[in-house]
């Protein structure tokens, strides 16, 4: 076939068939086909818009949540040569800090009358190989320690210092220096670091709809602290923040006593998160994720939603109600009785057990400075039915 013939063949319309009995006329049939075609095209465009809209919303949500997370590159900040070796490859050690910047949203929680920045809560959480249980070691904030030489967030060198309070390390040199300090105190490699700003902590509790705690004795509310009767209480975000900050008016009124409250609340919070079916409720999942990431700082290896999700998935076997909580053994300082120092004999046994993934002996839990938790149950309350959205 020549090219002219081909062109003629492709451009000459086929004759319309004559309508037979019981059929539409040619004009009606063409109109019907056109109408059906328009409907199909409309449905296709609608589906495309819905798909693109969903993908765009999903991308916005992902970007928004991931943008909430700040991170610290520990190897870069500390230096790979200055860190303890990993002893048990599949065990995990996570340093959890509760920071109290007393600025921004935190200033509002304190009516703007306190300044400075500190890490008010510090726990080294050890998850043994197999990840079916965990041990959390709280480090008292008033413990006198030796701070190593560090680099701050701007890369400036901060010289080491002797007999400084543990919680001052954060304000002087930042979270990476806290990790370095804990590693040098314990000889344990910190695999991950998680810092939760207290204002974000409040938002997370409210997103959960509250957290349940049980007290064996009342809180008197002394010096502006939380006032609660003995018994079981459902706390909102603001009261939860007061709960973990409470020192006076409960137990012996010491910082060591406050550690017991913080450990109790941590277990109750973990139990609450575990029991809520967030995956089956997208709205609740987003609220929790938004609140949980908004004031979160992690090491660079955890600084993405996928990494956090993978890590959380690997922790599924850990039951908060069976988590062992221990206070780092300390003794009252002989020079300043308002401060404590590490009880080296007991602490050495504790660190060695965690470093080698062994059971912590009872002798490593005996702190010469008593306190911490009298009147506060160390286990989370029995799970309640998940609240509706």
RAHU-V825687 format. One record per backbone hydrogen bond with DSSP energy under -1.0 kcal/mol. CO is the residue of the C=O (numbers start at 1). NH is the residue of the N-H. If there is no record, write none. Layout:
# RAHU-V825687
CO;NH + CO;NH
This chain:
# RAHU-V825687
2;6 + 3;7 + 4;8 + 5;9 + 6;10 + 7;11 + 8;12 + 20;23 + 25;29 + 26;30 + 27;31 + 28;32 + 29;33 + 30;34 + 31;35 + 32;36 + 33;37 + 34;38 + 35;39 + 36;40 + 37;41 + 38;42 + 39;43 + 40;44 + 41;45 + 42;46 + 43;47 + 44;48 + 45;49 + 46;50 + 47;51 + 48;52 + 49;53 + 50;54 + 51;55 + 52;56 + 53;57 + 54;58 + 55;59 + 56;60 + 57;61 + 58;62 + 59;63 + 60;64 + 61;65 + 62;66 + 63;67 + 66;69 + 70;298 + 72;74 + 72;300 + 73;77 + 74;78 + 75;79 + 79;82 + 88;91 + 92;127 + 93;191 + 93;192 + 94;125 + 95;194 + 96;123 + 97;196 + 98;120 + 98;121 + 99;198 + 103;106 + 104;108 + 105;109 + 106;110 + 107;112 + 108;111 + 110;113 + 118;100 + 121;98 + 122;139 + 123;96 + 124;137 + 125;94 + 126;135 + 127;92 + 128;131 + 134;324 + 135;126 + 136;326 + 137;124 + 138;328 + 140;143 + 141;167 + 142;340 + 143;166 + 145;164 + 147;161 + 150;158 + 152;155 + 156;152 + 158;150 + 161;147 + 164;145 + 165;168 + 166;169 + 168;172 + 169;173 + 170;174 + 174;178 + 175;179 + 176;180 + 177;181 + 178;182 + 179;183 + 180;184 + 181;185 + 182;186 + 183;187 + 192;95 + 193;299 + 194;97 + 195;297 + 196;99 + 197;201 + 198;202 + 199;203 + 200;204 + 201;205 + 202;206 + 203;207 + 204;208 + 205;210 + 211;235 + 213;233 + 215;231 + 219;228 + 222;225 + 228;219 + 231;215 + 233;213 + 235;211 + 236;240 + 237;241 + 238;242 + 239;243 + 240;244 + 241;245 + 242;246 + 249;220 + 250;253 + 254;258 + 255;259 + 257;261 + 258;262 + 259;263 + 260;264 + 261;265 + 262;266 + 263;267 + 264;268 + 265;269 + 266;270 + 267;271 + 268;272 + 269;273 + 270;274 + 271;275 + 272;276 + 276;278 + 278;281 + 281;285 + 282;286 + 283;287 + 284;288 + 285;289 + 286;290 + 287;291 + 288;292 + 289;293 + 290;294 + 293;296 + 295;197 + 296;70 + 297;195 + 298;72 + 299;302 + 302;304 + 304;308 + 305;309 + 306;310 + 307;311 + 308;312 + 309;313 + 310;314 + 313;316 + 315;318 + 319;322 + 320;323 + 324;136 + 326;138 + 329;343 + 330;369 + 331;341 + 336;339 + 339;333 + 340;144 + 341;331 + 342;344 + 343;347 + 344;348 + 345;349 + 346;350 + 347;351 + 348;352 + 349;353 + 350;354 + 351;355 + 352;356 + 353;358 + 361;364 + 362;365 + 373;376 + 375;216
